[in-house]
């Protein structure tokens, strides 16, 4: 596909398969039903579309959910940053702040919400979009439960 590849990785002399999402340093975020991890080096993923707006996600499943279910209709062109860990937010900040608008779709846990609060306090360019999925842990969780009652 456009954003993911099948990844084969080896642990204890056994081959495993997963969905891989490449980062800017050449490493991969890897997921399968039994494994959530990454290969070195770990880094952010920037998807540049020449836009003045950037949309930020904590993980690549949130990005993929956005592409499949939200990015339909009349949305302005956007660049994208997948942090691949909220701990990379500061590393991404110089790229983010080159934009006139920074849409944040971070997780609704304390780490994601604290990062969002700090960003909002630093500049009016940042916009918290997590209200869309306020009763869920993240955007992907909300998309997986569309049409169902919140827990």
Backbone torsions as a table, in degrees:
resi	resn	phi	psi	omega
1	UNK	NA	-178.5	-178.0
2	UNK	-66.2	-37.7	-172.2
3	UNK	-113.1	-19.6	-173.4
4	UNK	-125.9	158.8	177.1
5	UNK	-137.5	156.5	170.1
6	UNK	-76.2	130.7	-179.0
7	UNK	-115.6	133.5	172.7
8	UNK	-108.2	126.5	178.7
9	UNK	-133.0	156.5	-173.2
10	UNK	-118.4	128.8	173.8
11	UNK	-133.2	130.1	178.7
12	UNK	51.1	46.5	178.7
13	UNK	59.8	25.9	176.9
14	UNK	-128.1	136.1	178.8
15	UNK	-84.0	139.5	176.3
16	UNK	-129.7	159.3	-179.2
17	UNK	-123.4	148.1	177.3
18	UNK	-158.3	171.5	172.9
19	UNK	-83.2	129.8	179.9
20	UNK	-114.6	137.5	177.2
21	UNK	-125.1	115.6	-172.0
22	UNK	-78.2	142.7	175.6
23	UNK	-103.4	177.1	-175.2
24	UNK	-68.2	-19.2	-178.8
25	UNK	-96.3	2.4	178.4
26	UNK	95.1	-2.1	175.1
27	UNK	-83.3	176.4	-176.6
28	UNK	-132.3	139.8	163.7
29	UNK	-87.1	130.7	-174.1
30	UNK	-125.5	131.9	178.5
31	UNK	-136.6	141.7	165.1
32	UNK	-149.1	178.7	-176.6
33	UNK	-61.0	-17.5	-174.5
34	UNK	-116.2	-5.1	-171.4
35	UNK	-143.3	133.3	172.9
36	UNK	-131.8	110.1	-176.8
37	UNK	-162.1	-165.2	-179.5
38	UNK	-152.5	162.1	172.9
39	UNK	-105.0	154.2	179.4
40	UNK	-77.6	151.0	-5.9
41	UNK	-82.4	147.1	178.3
42	UNK	-85.7	139.3	-176.3
43	UNK	-163.5	176.9	173.8
44	UNK	-80.5	164.7	173.4
45	UNK	-121.0	122.8	176.7
46	UNK	-108.9	130.3	174.5
47	UNK	-116.2	105.5	-172.5
48	UNK	-93.3	124.1	178.1
49	UNK	-121.7	12.0	179.4
50	UNK	72.0	25.8	-176.4
51	UNK	-97.7	161.2	175.0
52	UNK	-90.2	-4.2	-179.9
53	UNK	-114.0	144.4	174.7
54	UNK	-129.9	141.9	179.9
55	UNK	-117.8	130.0	-169.7
56	UNK	-116.0	133.7	177.9
57	UNK	-126.8	151.3	177.2
58	UNK	-76.7	-42.4	-177.6
59	UNK	-132.9	165.1	-173.0
60	UNK	-75.0	-23.5	175.4
61	UNK	-68.9	-32.3	173.9
62	UNK	-64.8	-43.2	177.0
63	UNK	-60.3	-46.8	-179.7
64	UNK	-64.5	-38.6	176.8
65	UNK	-63.2	-40.9	177.2
66	UNK	-61.2	-45.8	-179.9
67	UNK	-61.7	-40.0	-174.7
68	UNK	-80.4	-33.0	-169.2
69	UNK	-122.6	-21.3	-175.9
70	UNK	-106.4	-44.6	-173.5
71	UNK	-74.1	51.1	176.0
72	UNK	-121.6	147.3	177.3
73	UNK	93.8	-144.7	-169.0
74	UNK	-97.7	50.6	177.6
75	UNK	-84.2	142.0	175.5
76	UNK	-66.7	154.5	176.7
77	UNK	-57.3	138.9	-178.1
78	UNK	-137.3	148.2	163.2
79	UNK	-87.7	164.3	-178.5
80	UNK	-133.0	144.7	170.9
81	UNK	-129.1	124.9	170.9
82	UNK	-106.4	117.1	-174.9
83	UNK	-70.3	-29.7	-176.2
84	UNK	62.7	1.8	171.5
85	UNK	175.0	132.5	179.9
86	UNK	-60.9	-21.0	178.8
87	UNK	-64.8	-14.0	178.0
88	UNK	-92.1	7.7	-177.3
89	UNK	-58.9	-46.0	-178.9
90	UNK	-63.7	-35.8	177.1
91	UNK	-63.9	-36.1	-178.6
92	UNK	-79.0	-20.2	-171.6
93	UNK	-53.9	-45.0	179.2
94	UNK	-57.8	-40.8	177.0
95	UNK	-67.7	-45.1	-177.8
96	UNK	-58.3	-44.7	-171.8
97	UNK	-76.9	0.0	170.4
98	UNK	-76.8	-9.5	-175.0
99	UNK	-98.9	155.3	179.6
100	UNK	-80.5	-22.7	179.2
101	UNK	-142.2	134.2	-178.3
102	UNK	-125.2	104.9	-179.9
103	UNK	-88.5	123.5	-178.0
104	UNK	-104.2	121.5	175.1
105	UNK	-117.9	58.8	-177.5
106	UNK	-87.7	164.3	-177.8
107	UNK	-60.7	156.6	-179.1
108	UNK	-90.4	11.2	175.1
109	UNK	-80.9	175.9	-175.4
110	UNK	-63.0	-37.1	180.0
111	UNK	-65.1	-48.7	179.4
112	UNK	-64.3	-41.6	-179.3
113	UNK	-69.5	-37.0	176.2
114	UNK	-64.7	-41.5	177.7
115	UNK	-62.5	-43.2	178.6
116	UNK	-61.1	-46.3	-179.7
117	UNK	-60.0	-43.1	178.8
118	UNK	-63.8	-41.5	179.3
119	UNK	-64.9	-45.2	179.9
120	UNK	-60.8	-36.7	-180.0
121	UNK	-71.6	-22.5	-175.4
122	UNK	-86.3	-25.3	-176.2
123	UNK	-165.0	146.6	176.6
124	UNK	-76.0	-7.9	177.2
125	UNK	-68.0	-27.1	-177.2
126	UNK	-80.0	135.0	177.2
127	UNK	-129.2	126.1	178.3
128	UNK	-81.9	117.1	179.8
129	UNK	-104.2	6.3	-174.7
130	UNK	-73.0	-9.7	175.3
131	UNK	-60.7	-25.9	177.4
132	UNK	-55.5	-37.0	-176.4
133	UNK	-122.0	40.4	-171.9
134	UNK	-59.8	-25.1	-179.7
135	UNK	-97.0	12.5	-176.7
136	UNK	-129.3	164.2	-176.3
137	UNK	-73.2	-30.2	179.0
138	UNK	-162.0	178.6	-178.0
139	UNK	-60.4	-43.3	-179.7
140	UNK	-63.0	-41.4	178.4
141	UNK	-60.5	-42.3	177.7
142	UNK	-62.2	-47.0	-179.7
143	UNK	-60.5	-39.6	-179.5
144	UNK	-67.0	-20.3	-176.8
145	UNK	-114.0	13.6	179.0
146	UNK	-55.0	130.5	179.9
147	UNK	88.9	-4.8	177.4
148	UNK	-107.8	155.2	178.4
149	UNK	-71.8	144.1	176.5
150	UNK	-62.0	153.2	179.7
151	UNK	-73.0	NA	NA
